[in-house]
């Protein structure tokens, strides 16, 4: 499954979503969800432990001036990569 996170982990019950993610899933960070992909974010450490692929939308990082702060645990992708993830996963859960 593809989990798309578009809201800050500080404003949601991130732990509830975290319990759903497994190593066969991918997580895409968009809009304010990109805050999750910043270096030294405690939620990112927890998400990485699930074994899921973690992706972050380049355009949203740049719009927030956070491109230089992105963690090396996260793969930066563009809109073509976003489309590829949606093709890869038949199910998408937006958080």
Protein Blocks (a to p, Z undefined) as FASTA:
>chain_A
ZZddfbdfklccfklmmmmpcfkbccddehjllmmmgghiaklmmmmmnopacdddfklm
mmnopmmmpcfkbccddfklmmmmmmmpmbdcdZZ
